[in-house]
């Protein structure tokens, strides 16, 4: 079903790209981190998967401009590689 929805959305006039976004939560050094996994579908080829991680209490409006507590990995054809592209070390030295 997901692939059918993505194909439909990508085929719409004016659509630049579509992705299914799944959110996970992980605790790193007692801080809640949200991990978003983007699946652009098999038609995206080498750009199918990407992932972002951010402090769960970071307001959405601040995420892409945050100097700490946010990392967006480069897209990859394999999910594990996309997750590995997240800069996890940026969450190692965060303090409350």
C-alpha positions in Angstrom: 0.0 0.0 0.0 2.8 2.5 0.9 4.3 2.2 -2.6 1.0 2.8 -4.2 0.4 5.9 -2.2 3.9 7.2 -2.9 3.4 6.6 -6.7 0.1 8.4 -6.6 1.5 11.4 -4.7 4.6 11.7 -6.8 2.4 11.6 -9.9 0.3 14.6 -8.8 0.9 17.8 -10.7 3.1 20.1 -8.6 4.5 17.4 -6.3 8.2 17.6 -6.0 8.6 14.5 -3.8 6.7 12.3 -1.5 7.9 10.1 1.4 6.5 8.0 4.1 7.8 9.3 7.4 8.1 6.9 10.4 9.1 8.3 13.8 11.0 6.4 16.5 12.1 7.5 20.0 15.4 6.7 21.6 17.0 7.9 24.8 20.7 9.0 24.5 22.3 10.1 27.8 18.9 10.5 29.4 17.7 12.8 26.6 14.8 11.8 24.4 15.8 11.9 20.7 13.2 11.5 17.9 14.4 9.7 14.8 12.5 10.2 11.6 13.0 7.7 8.8 12.0 8.8 5.3 11.1 6.2 2.6 10.7 7.8 -0.8 9.8 4.4 -2.3 11.7 2.1 -4.7 11.4 4.6 -7.6 13.8 6.9 -5.8 16.6 4.4 -6.4 19.8 5.6 -4.6 17.9 8.3 -2.8 15.2 6.0 -1.3 16.0 6.4 2.4 17.1 9.2 4.6 16.9 9.9 8.3 17.0 12.8 10.7 17.5 12.8 14.5 16.7 15.7 16.9 16.0 16.3 20.5 12.4 15.6 21.0 11.8 18.8 22.9 13.3 20.9 20.1 10.5 23.0 18.5 9.9 22.1 14.9 10.5 25.6 13.7 14.1 25.5 15.2 15.2 22.0 14.0 16.9 22.8 10.8 18.6 25.9 12.2 19.7 24.4 15.5 23.4 24.3 16.1 23.0 21.4 18.5 20.6 18.5 18.9 19.7 18.0 15.2 21.3 15.9 12.5 20.0 15.1 9.0 21.8 12.3 7.2 22.4 12.0 3.5 20.0 9.7 1.5 21.0 6.2 0.6 19.5 3.2 -1.2 19.7 1.1 2.0 18.0 1.9 5.2 20.9 0.9 7.5 23.2 3.2 5.5 20.8 6.1 5.8 20.7 5.7 9.6 24.4 5.5 9.7 24.7 8.9 8.0 23.0 10.6 11.0 25.7 12.4 13.0 25.0 10.4 16.2 28.0 11.9 18.0 26.3 15.3 18.1 24.0 13.8 20.9 26.9 12.5 23.0 27.8 15.7 24.9 24.4 17.3 25.3 23.5 18.5 28.8 20.1 19.6 30.2 
